[in-house]
Amino acid sequence: MIDIGLDVLESLQPEAMDVYEIKRRYGRDLRLWGGLGTQRLLPFGTTDEIRAEVERLRRLLGRGGGYILAPAKPLLPEVPTGNAVAAIEAFTQPPHKSPEMPSKSRYCWPPSSMVEYR
C-alpha cells in the first residue's frame, strides 16, 4: 500500500492489530490515526486505564511524529459518559513526564496472555 502512495493509515484498532508494532514497522512511511480502543477499553475500562493508555499512545506512537491521537472508531452508546469524558480530558492534557505508565493495556491486541515479554 505504501508503494501505491498511501500515506495515512486510519483507523488503528488495538482490538484487531498491535498498533505499537504497526508504528515500529511502518511509522517512518505512514502517518497513523486512531489507536484508542472503542470496542474494549472505552466501554469496559476504567477512567484510570483510559488515561494511562492515552499517555502510552502519546509516548510510543507519538515518538518521531506522524501520529494523530484519536479513538479507533466513533464512540458508541455503550461507552459510559465518564469514560468518554476521561478520554477527552486526557486528549487535551499535556503529556506526563513520568515513566510509571503500564507497559501493556489489557485492552490491546494481542492480549497479554499471548505476548512474550523480554
CORPETA-V867725 format. One record per pair of residues at least 4 apart in sequence whose C-alpha atoms are under 6 Angstrom apart, sorted by the first residue. I is the first residue (numbers start at 1). J is the second residue. Records with the same first field share a line. If there is no record, write none. Layout:
I: J + J
This chain:
1: 6
2: 6
7: 30 + 31
8: 30 + 31 + 32
9: 32
10: 33
11: 33 + 34 + 72
12: 34 + 35 + 72
13: 35 + 72
14: 18 + 19 + 35 + 37 + 108 + 109
15: 108 + 109
17: 109
18: 109
22: 26
23: 27
26: 30
31: 66 + 67
32: 67
33: 67 + 68
34: 69 + 70 + 71 + 72
35: 71 + 72
36: 71 + 72
37: 41 + 72
38: 42
40: 44 + 107
41: 45 + 107
42: 79
43: 78 + 79
47: 83 + 86
51: 90
56: 60
57: 61
58: 62
62: 67
